[in-house]
Amino acid sequence: MSKKRKEIKQEALSLLKGKWVEYVSVAILGWIIMYFAMLFGLLLFIIPGLIVASLSTFIYSHLALTVVDDRKPSVDDLFVFKGKVGRIFGTYMLFTLIIILGMIPYMSGIILIDLGYTNLGLLIALLIIVGLLLMIYLALRYGYTFYILRDTDLSAIEALKKSAHLTKGNKWRIIIFQFSFIGWWLLSLLTLNLLYIWLGPYMHVSYANLYRAIATEKGLELKLPDYELEEDLSKLENY
């Protein structure tokens, strides 16, 4: 039986109790590190910047799922990509390529406008609308890829395929779930986004919890981190 939207969001709030400070602190620290690393990487060459972007995407997926696993995030979670950089970067590039290909109709319409072909108004409008819908569809279809990458040992292509499988028949459910936060978004704008310090973790953990609910419903075999083993190894290192 599918979990209700309200139940998933309430679970997220419950899981975040006692973890807000750790989540926000680690997320902000990660953002600062990734921002300067990406800036430095882009100054050197575009590839290092893209690598940092891919790691950032993976880390924030991991942080949200860590809370869903009822664990407190820590600084160690910012380095969860150890030994996985190639797999993460490869997945990010494939995902990005898919989205770029989906942008072709939209960009074609924009180029026609820039070239002054305004007499092709109907075609331009059709290209832009189809392009936007295609981008949204692809983003939804492959939106769970990095969660799956974190939760399994699947390759980049297999993770993309599994995301397509999980989101099949659930796209409207995902869209409605995301739009259910629109009231909070508007309220956050009224507070100059200060409310986002609370809203951000709530949203991200809720999204991750929805993914887990769908993954359970569709029988995805998860390979979750061995937290006890990690804690024991950390103690040995400190010792």
MARVEX-239637 format. One line per 5 residues: their letters; for each residue y negated, x, z negated of N, C-alpha, C. Coordinates in pm, 1 decimal. Layout:
a	Y,X,Z,Y,X,Z,Y,X,Z; ... .
END
This chain:
mskkr	119.5,83.8,0.0,0.0,0.0,0.0,-125.1,87.8,0.0; -221.9,54.8,84.5,-344.7,134.7,95.6,-432.5,118.7,-27.7; -490.3,229.2,-71.8,-584.4,223.4,-182.6,-715.4,161.1,-136.0; -775.8,82.6,-221.6,-903.3,20.0,-189.9,-1016.4,121.6,-202.4; -1124.1,95.4,-127.6,-1238.9,185.5,-129.0,-1294.3,203.9,-269.8 .
keikq	-1308.9,94.1,-342.2,-1364.2,99.1,-478.0,-1276.9,184.3,-569.5; -1145.7,169.4,-556.6,-1051.8,245.2,-639.4,-1063.0,394.8,-611.9; -1074.8,432.1,-485.1,-1085.5,573.5,-446.7,-1213.0,635.0,-502.7; -1323.4,561.0,-495.8,-1451.8,611.9,-544.5,-1454.4,619.9,-697.3; -1391.8,522.7,-762.5,-1384.2,526.2,-908.6,-1299.1,643.4,-955.7 .
ealsl	-1190.9,669.9,-882.9,-1105.5,785.0,-915.3,-1185.6,914.6,-903.6; -1269.1,923.7,-799.5,-1350.7,1043.4,-777.9,-1445.0,1065.3,-895.7; -1510.5,958.3,-941.0,-1601.2,969.5,-1056.2,-1524.7,1011.7,-1180.8; -1406.6,955.1,-1198.1,-1324.4,989.0,-1314.3,-1280.4,1135.4,-1310.1; -1242.0,1182.3,-1192.3,-1197.4,1321.1,-1176.5,-1311.0,1420.0,-1198.9 .
lkgkw	-1433.5,1377.5,-1169.1,-1549.4,1466.1,-1183.8,-1597.3,1478.1,-1328.8; -1552.8,1388.8,-1415.0,-1594.2,1394.9,-1555.7,-1554.3,1529.1,-1616.9; -1652.1,1596.5,-1676.2,-1626.3,1726.9,-1737.0,-1622.2,1840.8,-1636.8; -1648.9,1809.2,-1507.4,-1642.8,1912.8,-1403.6,-1772.1,1921.6,-1322.3; -1868.8,1835.0,-1352.8,-1992.0,1831.0,-1272.1,-2062.9,1965.9,-1271.0 .
veyvs	-2081.8,2023.6,-1389.3,-2157.4,2149.3,-1401.6,-2088.4,2260.1,-1322.9; -1955.9,2271.4,-1339.0,-1881.0,2375.2,-1267.6,-1888.0,2354.1,-1116.3; -1871.6,2228.8,-1074.7,-1872.8,2199.7,-930.9,-2008.1,2234.8,-870.0; -2114.1,2185.3,-931.9,-2249.1,2210.2,-878.4,-2282.8,2358.5,-882.8; -2249.2,2426.0,-993.4,-2280.5,2568.7,-1008.4,-2209.5,2652.2,-902.1 .
vailg	-2080.3,2628.0,-885.3,-2002.2,2703.5,-785.8,-2050.2,2670.9,-644.8; -2079.8,2542.9,-619.2,-2126.2,2500.9,-485.8,-2259.7,2566.9,-450.8; -2352.3,2570.2,-546.3,-2483.0,2631.5,-521.3,-2469.5,2782.4,-501.2; -2388.3,2845.3,-586.6,-2364.9,2989.3,-573.1,-2302.1,3019.8,-437.4; -2206.1,2936.9,-398.0,-2141.8,2955.4,-268.0,-2240.0,2938.2,-154.4 .
wiimy	-2328.8,2839.4,-167.0,-2428.2,2814.8,-62.7,-2521.0,2935.5,-47.4; -2565.2,2991.6,-160.6,-2655.4,3107.7,-157.1,-2586.6,3227.4,-90.3; -2462.4,3254.7,-132.5,-2387.3,3367.3,-75.4,-2365.6,3347.3,73.8; -2320.6,3227.4,111.7,-2291.0,3198.3,252.0,-2417.5,3199.8,337.9; -2528.3,3153.1,280.7,-2654.4,3149.8,356.5,-2696.9,3290.9,396.4 .
famlf	-2698.8,3381.0,298.6,-2742.3,3517.6,328.0,-2638.1,3592.9,412.0; -2509.9,3563.0,387.0,-2404.6,3626.3,467.5,-2414.8,3580.8,613.0; -2440.7,3451.3,633.2,-2453.8,3399.0,768.9,-2578.5,3454.7,836.9; -2688.5,3460.2,762.4,-2813.1,3514.1,817.3,-2793.6,3658.8,859.9; -2729.5,3737.3,773.6,-2702.8,3878.0,803.1,-2609.4,3889.1,923.7 .
glllf	-2507.0,3801.0,926.1,-2411.2,3804.2,1036.1,-2474.9,3769.5,1168.8; -2562.6,3670.0,1171.0,-2628.8,3630.0,1294.9,-2725.6,3736.5,1344.3; -2784.1,3811.9,1248.3,-2874.2,3919.9,1287.3,-2796.3,4031.8,1356.2; -2671.9,4053.0,1310.0,-2589.2,4157.4,1370.1,-2532.1,4110.2,1504.4; -2470.7,3996.0,1498.7,-2406.5,3939.6,1618.0,-2361.2,3798.8,1582.8 .
iipgl	-2340.4,3714.3,1681.8,-2309.4,3574.0,1654.9,-2172.0,3554.3,1591.2; -2074.1,3639.6,1623.3,-1937.6,3622.5,1572.6,-1931.4,3627.9,1419.5; -1993.3,3730.0,1353.8,-1990.1,3729.8,1207.2,-2049.7,3602.9,1147.2; -2155.7,3552.3,1210.0,-2216.9,3428.9,1161.3,-2120.7,3311.3,1172.4; -2046.1,3304.6,1281.7,-1949.1,3197.0,1301.2,-1833.1,3209.5,1201.8 .
ivasl	-1794.5,3331.9,1171.4,-1687.6,3353.5,1072.9,-1730.5,3300.9,936.9; -1854.9,3332.3,899.0,-1908.4,3284.7,770.6,-1913.9,3132.2,769.3; -1956.4,3072.2,880.0,-1964.0,2926.2,890.0,-1825.4,2863.9,871.9; -1723.8,2926.5,932.4,-1587.9,2874.3,920.6,-1537.5,2884.5,776.4; -1565.7,2997.1,710.8,-1522.8,3015.8,572.4,-1593.7,2917.7,480.4 .
stfiy	-1721.8,2894.0,507.6,-1799.1,2798.4,427.9,-1739.2,2658.5,436.4; -1702.5,2617.2,557.8,-1641.2,2485.9,577.3,-1511.0,2474.6,498.0; -1432.2,2580.1,501.8,-1303.8,2581.2,431.5,-1325.1,2578.4,280.3; -1419.2,2657.9,231.8,-1443.8,2667.1,87.5,-1486.8,2533.2,29.9; -1577.8,2463.7,98.1,-1626.6,2337.1,44.1,-1520.6,2227.6,52.6 .
shlal	-1431.7,2236.7,150.0,-1317.2,2144.7,153.6,-1226.5,2173.0,33.8; -1207.2,2301.0,7.4,-1122.5,2342.9,-105.4,-1181.4,2299.5,-239.1; -1312.5,2314.3,-256.9,-1376.4,2276.7,-383.0,-1354.9,2129.0,-413.5; -1375.0,2044.1,-313.0,-1357.4,1901.0,-333.2,-1212.2,1868.4,-368.3; -1118.2,1931.5,-300.2,-976.5,1905.9,-325.9,-932.9,1963.7,-460.8 .
tvvdd	-999.7,2067.2,-506.2,-970.0,2123.3,-637.9,-996.3,2019.8,-745.8; -1108.2,1946.7,-731.4,-1140.4,1840.8,-826.8,-1040.3,1725.5,-813.5; -1003.0,1692.4,-690.8,-902.6,1586.6,-669.0,-770.1,1625.6,-735.8; -742.4,1755.7,-741.3,-622.8,1805.8,-811.0,-642.9,1812.0,-961.6; -760.4,1759.5,-1006.8,-795.9,1754.0,-1149.3,-807.6,1893.1,-1211.2 .
rkpsv	-870.2,1984.8,-1135.7,-896.4,2120.2,-1183.6,-1046.5,2147.7,-1179.2; -1093.4,2230.3,-1268.8,-1234.7,2268.9,-1268.7,-1256.9,2381.7,-1168.2; -1354.9,2366.9,-1079.3,-1385.5,2476.9,-986.0,-1434.9,2599.3,-1061.8; -1407.0,2715.6,-1007.1,-1453.7,2840.5,-1066.6,-1502.3,2932.9,-956.0; -1562.9,3044.0,-994.8,-1613.6,3140.8,-897.2,-1500.3,3192.0,-809.0 .
ddlfv	-1379.9,3200.9,-864.9,-1264.1,3247.4,-786.9,-1239.2,3159.7,-664.3; -1278.7,3033.4,-673.1,-1256.3,2941.3,-561.2,-1341.0,2977.0,-439.3; -1444.6,3056.6,-459.0,-1528.8,3098.8,-346.9,-1458.0,3203.1,-259.9; -1347.8,3257.4,-312.5,-1274.1,3361.0,-238.6,-1132.5,3314.7,-204.1; -1117.6,3182.4,-193.9,-987.0,3122.9,-165.7,-938.7,3155.7,-24.6 .
fkgkv	-1028.4,3206.3,59.3,-994.1,3236.2,199.1,-919.6,3368.4,215.9; -898.7,3442.9,107.7,-831.6,3573.0,118.4,-697.6,3559.4,189.7; -679.2,3642.9,292.3,-555.0,3640.8,367.9,-544.7,3528.6,469.0; -652.2,3448.4,482.0,-648.0,3332.4,571.9,-762.5,3331.8,672.4; -841.3,3439.1,676.6,-963.0,3439.9,758.5,-933.2,3411.7,905.7 .
grifg	-831.6,3476.2,961.0,-798.5,3456.7,1102.4,-760.8,3312.7,1132.2; -680.2,3255.2,1045.0,-635.7,3116.5,1063.2,-752.8,3019.3,1051.5; -839.9,3043.9,954.6,-956.4,2956.7,933.1,-1053.7,2967.9,1050.7; -1082.3,3090.5,1092.0,-1177.4,3112.3,1201.9,-1123.8,3052.8,1333.1; -994.8,3072.9,1358.3,-934.6,3018.3,1479.7,-944.0,2866.3,1483.0 .
tymlf	-919.8,2804.2,1368.7,-928.7,2658.1,1359.3,-1071.3,2610.7,1382.5; -1165.4,2682.0,1322.2,-1308.1,2645.3,1335.6,-1352.3,2653.9,1481.4; -1309.5,2757.7,1551.3,-1349.9,2774.9,1690.7,-1287.8,2666.9,1779.4; -1162.1,2630.9,1753.8,-1098.5,2523.9,1830.6,-1168.2,2390.3,1805.8; -1198.0,2363.8,1678.8,-1267.8,2239.8,1641.9,-1405.1,2234.6,1708.6 .
tliii	-1477.6,2346.9,1703.5,-1610.5,2353.9,1763.9,-1603.8,2334.3,1915.0; -1504.0,2395.7,1977.2,-1485.9,2381.7,2122.3,-1461.9,2235.9,2161.5; -1379.9,2166.6,2082.7,-1352.0,2025.2,2109.7,-1480.4,1942.5,2102.3; -1561.1,1967.9,1999.9,-1686.5,1893.6,1982.8,-1783.5,1925.7,2096.9; -1789.1,2053.4,2137.0,-1878.3,2093.6,2247.4,-1837.1,2024.5,2377.5 .
lgmip	-1707.2,2019.5,2404.0,-1658.6,1950.3,2523.4,-1696.1,1802.1,2518.8; -1690.3,1746.3,2398.2,-1728.1,1606.7,2381.8,-1876.5,1581.6,2403.9; -1956.0,1688.4,2393.5,-2100.9,1676.7,2412.1,-2143.1,1679.1,2558.4; -2051.2,1713.4,2649.3,-2086.4,1731.0,2791.1,-2155.8,1608.4,2851.2; -2102.4,1486.1,2832.2,-2172.6,1369.3,2888.9,-2313.9,1353.6,2832.5 .
ymsgi	-2326.4,1370.7,2700.1,-2457.3,1357.7,2635.0,-2556.3,1461.2,2689.3; -2513.0,1587.6,2694.7,-2600.1,1694.2,2742.0,-2634.3,1676.1,2890.3; -2539.9,1621.9,2966.7,-2567.2,1596.1,3108.7,-2681.0,1496.1,3123.1; -2679.5,1393.8,3039.0,-2787.2,1294.6,3041.7,-2920.4,1355.5,3004.3; -2921.6,1440.9,2902.6,-3045.5,1506.4,2858.9,-3098.8,1599.4,2967.9 .
ilidl	-3008.7,1672.7,3034.4,-3049.1,1764.4,3142.0,-3111.0,1687.0,3258.8; -3052.2,1572.3,3292.7,-3106.5,1489.4,3400.5,-3248.1,1442.3,3367.4; -3270.6,1411.3,3240.6,-3405.1,1370.9,3197.8,-3501.9,1487.5,3212.3; -3458.7,1606.5,3167.1,-3544.0,1726.4,3175.1,-3575.9,1763.3,3320.1; -3480.7,1736.7,3410.2,-3502.2,1769.1,3552.1,-3584.9,1663.0,3624.7 .
gytnl	-3617.3,1557.3,3553.1,-3705.0,1454.6,3609.7,-3635.6,1345.6,3688.7; -3503.3,1333.1,3671.5,-3431.3,1228.7,3745.5,-3438.2,1095.1,3670.1; -3558.9,1050.5,3643.4,-3576.9,927.1,3566.9,-3534.9,803.1,3645.3; -3523.5,817.1,3778.3,-3479.7,704.7,3861.3,-3331.3,672.7,3839.1; -3261.4,764.6,3771.7,-3119.4,743.8,3740.3,-3104.9,693.3,3596.7 .
gllia	-3197.3,607.0,3558.6,-3202.8,559.7,3420.1,-3073.8,502.1,3367.4; -3006.6,417.4,3445.9,-2882.6,354.1,3401.3,-2772.5,457.6,3380.5; -2760.2,551.4,3473.7,-2659.9,657.3,3462.1,-2687.7,744.9,3340.2; -2816.3,779.3,3321.9,-2854.9,864.4,3208.2,-2822.1,794.6,3076.2; -2857.8,666.8,3069.2,-2830.8,590.5,2946.2,-2680.5,584.7,2918.7 .
lliiv	-2603.0,564.5,3024.4,-2457.1,557.0,3011.8,-2400.0,690.5,2964.2; -2447.9,800.5,3023.1,-2400.7,933.8,2983.5,-2432.0,962.2,2836.8; -2553.4,929.1,2794.4,-2595.0,956.1,2656.1,-2514.1,871.1,2558.3; -2498.0,742.9,2587.8,-2423.4,653.6,2498.0,-2276.3,695.1,2490.6; -2215.6,719.8,2606.9,-2074.7,762.2,2610.2,-2057.8,895.0,2537.0 .
glllm	-2153.2,988.0,2558.3,-2147.5,1118.1,2493.1,-2154.2,1107.2,2341.9; -2245.6,1024.2,2292.2,-2260.2,1005.3,2147.7,-2134.3,943.5,2087.6; -2081.8,841.0,2154.9,-1959.4,776.0,2106.2,-1840.9,871.8,2107.9; -1833.8,955.0,2211.3,-1724.5,1051.5,2222.6,-1732.8,1156.1,2111.4; -1855.0,1203.5,2081.6,-1872.9,1302.0,1974.1,-1832.5,1243.7,1839.2 .
iylal	-1872.3,1118.7,1813.6,-1836.6,1052.9,1687.8,-1685.0,1036.3,1678.3; -1624.7,994.4,1789.6,-1478.7,975.4,1793.4,-1405.2,1105.9,1763.3; -1446.7,1214.7,1827.9,-1380.3,1344.2,1808.4,-1401.8,1397.1,1666.5; -1523.7,1377.7,1613.9,-1552.9,1422.7,1477.3,-1465.2,1348.1,1376.8; -1443.3,1219.4,1400.9,-1356.2,1140.6,1313.5,-1209.6,1180.9,1332.3 .
rygyt	-1168.5,1193.9,1456.5,-1028.4,1225.5,1489.3,-984.0,1357.3,1426.4; -1071.2,1456.8,1428.8,-1033.8,1589.3,1378.2,-1105.6,1625.2,1247.1; -1163.1,1524.2,1182.8,-1241.6,1548.2,1061.9,-1163.7,1593.6,939.9; -1032.3,1572.1,940.9,-949.9,1611.5,825.6,-882.1,1747.4,845.8; -917.9,1815.2,952.1,-850.8,1940.5,986.8,-857.2,2044.6,875.7 .
fyilr	-974.8,2062.7,815.0,-987.6,2169.1,713.9,-923.8,2130.2,580.9; -919.9,2002.1,550.7,-843.7,1957.9,433.3,-696.1,1992.4,453.8; -645.9,1961.5,572.9,-504.8,1986.7,604.5,-475.2,2136.6,604.7; -569.9,2214.0,654.3,-554.1,2359.5,657.0,-539.0,2413.6,515.3; -611.8,2353.6,423.9,-605.4,2396.9,283.9,-477.4,2349.4,215.8 .
dtdls	-432.2,2230.4,252.8,-319.6,2168.0,183.9,-182.7,2204.0,241.8; -181.1,2271.6,356.6,-53.5,2303.0,421.7,-56.0,2445.3,477.9; 56.1,2486.0,534.8,65.2,2615.5,602.7,61.5,2597.5,754.5; 14.2,2482.9,800.7,12.7,2453.4,943.7,-83.4,2546.3,1017.9; -51.7,2570.8,1144.5,-139.9,2652.0,1228.9,-261.9,2570.2,1267.3 .
aieal	-356.7,2634.3,1334.8,-479.8,2566.7,1375.3,-450.2,2444.5,1461.9; -369.6,2463.0,1566.1,-338.8,2352.3,1657.7,-261.4,2242.1,1585.7; -167.8,2280.6,1499.4,-89.3,2181.3,1426.3,-176.6,2102.9,1328.8; -273.9,2171.4,1266.3,-365.0,2103.9,1173.1,-452.9,2002.7,1246.7; -498.9,2039.7,1365.3,-578.4,1947.3,1447.0,-494.7,1825.3,1486.3 .
kksah	-370.9,1849.1,1525.9,-282.5,1738.3,1564.3,-254.1,1648.0,1444.3; -235.0,1710.2,1328.7,-204.8,1631.5,1208.4,-326.1,1548.7,1166.7; -445.1,1604.0,1184.8,-567.4,1528.5,1155.4,-575.8,1406.2,1246.2; -544.0,1426.0,1373.6,-544.8,1314.1,1469.4,-444.4,1206.8,1425.8; -329.8,1251.2,1373.2,-226.3,1157.7,1326.7,-274.1,1079.1,1204.3 .
ltkgn	-336.8,1149.3,1108.6,-381.5,1083.9,985.4,-493.3,983.3,1011.9; -583.5,1018.1,1101.8,-698.8,931.5,1126.1,-667.8,817.5,1223.6; -552.2,825.0,1290.9,-514.8,717.4,1382.1,-496.8,587.2,1304.3; -569.9,485.6,1343.0,-562.9,357.6,1273.6,-647.7,352.2,1147.7; -714.0,463.1,1115.6,-795.4,468.1,992.8,-942.6,499.2,1020.2 .
kwrii	-979.6,506.8,1146.6,-1117.5,548.2,1179.2,-1221.7,451.4,1126.1; -1198.6,320.4,1142.2,-1294.3,223.6,1089.3,-1298.0,230.0,937.2; -1183.5,252.3,878.2,-1176.1,266.4,732.0,-1260.7,384.2,684.9; -1253.0,494.6,757.6,-1330.4,614.2,723.7,-1479.6,589.4,743.9; -1515.4,525.7,856.1,-1656.9,497.1,885.3,-1716.8,406.6,777.9 .
ifqfs	-1646.2,298.8,744.3,-1695.3,205.3,641.8,-1708.1,276.0,507.1; -1612.0,362.4,477.9,-1615.4,437.8,351.9,-1740.3,526.1,346.1; -1768.8,594.8,454.8,-1886.3,682.1,458.8,-2016.1,601.9,447.8; -2020.7,487.6,515.6,-2140.9,403.9,510.5,-2160.3,337.6,374.7; -2056.1,334.9,293.8,-2068.3,272.9,161.7,-2159.8,353.4,69.5 .
figww	-2194.1,475.6,110.1,-2283.3,560.4,30.9,-2429.2,551.4,77.8; -2456.6,467.3,177.8,-2590.6,465.6,236.3,-2697.7,426.7,134.8; -2662.9,336.5,43.0,-2758.6,297.6,-61.2,-2795.6,415.6,-149.6; -2694.3,495.5,-184.9,-2718.2,615.9,-264.9,-2801.7,717.6,-188.6; -2776.4,727.5,-55.7,-2853.9,819.6,27.6,-3002.6,782.5,25.3 .
llsll	-3030.6,653.2,41.3,-3169.6,606.1,42.9,-3235.4,629.9,-93.3; -3160.7,604.5,-199.0,-3213.4,628.3,-333.6,-3240.1,776.6,-356.3; -3152.4,860.5,-301.4,-3170.3,1004.7,-312.8,-3297.9,1050.6,-243.3; -3327.7,991.4,-127.5,-3450.8,1024.7,-54.9,-3573.9,991.3,-137.5; -3567.1,881.7,-212.1,-3679.8,840.2,-296.0,-3704.1,938.3,-410.0 .
tlnll	-3599.9,1013.9,-447.4,-3612.9,1113.4,-555.1,-3631.9,1253.9,-498.2; -3670.8,1260.2,-368.7,-3687.1,1389.1,-299.3,-3557.2,1469.6,-302.6; -3446.9,1397.7,-294.0,-3311.1,1454.5,-290.5,-3267.5,1520.0,-421.4; -3343.4,1498.1,-528.6,-3299.7,1551.1,-658.4,-3171.0,1481.8,-702.6; -3157.3,1355.3,-665.6,-3036.7,1279.9,-701.3,-2913.2,1338.6,-634.4 .
yiwlg	-2933.2,1416.5,-527.1,-2819.6,1470.5,-452.6,-2738.2,1568.3,-537.7; -2798.9,1621.8,-641.8,-2725.0,1709.8,-733.3,-2607.7,1633.1,-794.3; -2629.1,1502.4,-816.9,-2522.0,1416.3,-866.5,-2444.3,1352.9,-751.3; -2518.1,1310.4,-648.7,-2457.1,1238.4,-537.1,-2365.1,1326.7,-453.0; -2405.5,1452.0,-428.6,-2327.3,1542.0,-345.0,-2182.4,1554.7,-391.4 .
pymhv	-2160.2,1595.7,-516.4,-2022.1,1606.1,-564.5,-1947.2,1473.1,-558.2; -2015.4,1364.7,-593.1,-1953.4,1232.0,-589.6,-1904.6,1198.1,-449.0; -1988.8,1221.7,-348.5,-1952.9,1192.0,-210.7,-1838.6,1280.3,-161.5; -1852.4,1410.8,-182.5,-1753.8,1504.7,-128.4,-1615.5,1486.6,-191.3; -1613.8,1461.7,-322.2,-1484.8,1439.8,-389.1,-1426.2,1304.9,-347.0 .
syanl	-1512.6,1206.3,-324.8,-1465.2,1075.9,-277.0,-1404.0,1088.5,-137.6; -1470.4,1163.1,-49.1,-1417.1,1184.6,86.2,-1280.8,1253.4,79.2; -1272.2,1355.6,-5.9,-1145.9,1429.3,-20.1,-1036.9,1339.6,-78.7; -1077.0,1251.6,-169.8,-980.5,1160.2,-231.7,-931.0,1056.8,-130.5; -1018.6,1013.4,-41.2,-977.1,922.0,65.4,-876.5,991.4,157.5 .
yraia	-905.9,1116.5,191.2,-813.0,1193.8,274.6,-675.2,1200.6,209.2; -672.1,1231.3,79.1,-544.3,1242.6,9.1,-470.1,1108.8,7.9; -546.5,999.7,-7.6,-484.9,867.2,-7.7,-419.1,839.1,127.6; -491.2,870.6,235.3,-437.9,849.9,369.8,-319.8,943.6,395.8; -332.1,1068.3,349.7,-223.5,1165.4,367.7,-96.3,1117.5,298.6 .
tekgl	-111.0,1059.5,179.6,4.1,1006.2,105.3,65.0,887.9,179.6; -22.7,800.7,228.8,24.2,682.4,302.8,101.6,721.7,428.4; 57.2,829.5,493.1,120.3,872.2,618.7,230.9,976.6,597.5; 257.9,1008.9,471.7,369.8,1096.9,441.3,347.3,1243.3,473.7; 222.1,1289.3,466.3,194.9,1430.8,491.1,253.3,1514.6,378.5 .
elklp	331.3,1615.5,415.8,391.8,1704.6,315.7,290.1,1810.4,275.8; 246.9,1802.8,151.0,143.4,1893.6,101.9,205.8,2016.8,37.0; 135.3,2128.3,50.0,174.5,2250.6,-19.1,54.1,2293.5,-101.1; 44.2,2237.9,-222.4,-73.7,2258.5,-305.4,-69.4,2395.2,-373.8; -187.1,2447.6,-410.3,-192.4,2577.7,-478.3,-115.9,2574.1,-609.8 .
dyele	-53.4,2685.4,-644.2,16.2,2697.7,-772.4,-87.4,2745.9,-874.2; -156.4,2648.9,-936.8,-267.8,2682.6,-1026.3,-222.2,2763.2,-1147.6; -105.4,2728.1,-1201.2,-55.4,2800.2,-1318.5,-28.6,2945.3,-1284.1; 29.4,2970.5,-1167.1,56.4,3107.5,-1124.2,-74.5,3183.3,-1105.4; -173.9,3116.8,-1044.9,-303.2,3181.1,-1022.7,-368.3,3218.8,-1155.4 .
edlsk	-358.3,3129.2,-1255.3,-416.1,3156.7,-1386.4,-346.4,3275.6,-1452.7; -212.9,3281.2,-1440.3,-137.2,3392.5,-1499.3,-176.2,3524.8,-1433.3; -189.2,3525.6,-1300.1,-228.4,3646.5,-1228.8,-368.8,3689.8,-1266.9; -458.3,3591.7,-1285.2,-595.0,3621.7,-1325.0,-600.2,3684.9,-1462.3; -515.5,3634.2,-1553.9,-509.5,3690.6,-1689.3,-458.4,3834.4,-1684.9 .
leny	-357.4,3859.6,-1600.6,-303.2,3994.3,-1587.8,-406.8,4090.8,-1533.1; -486.3,4044.7,-1436.2,-591.2,4129.1,-1378.6,-696.7,4162.4,-1482.9; -733.3,4062.1,-1562.9,-834.3,4084.5,-1668.7,-781.3,4174.6,-1776.9; -648.2,4165.1,-1800.7,-585.5,4248.1,-1902.1,-586.7,4394.7,-1860.6 .
END
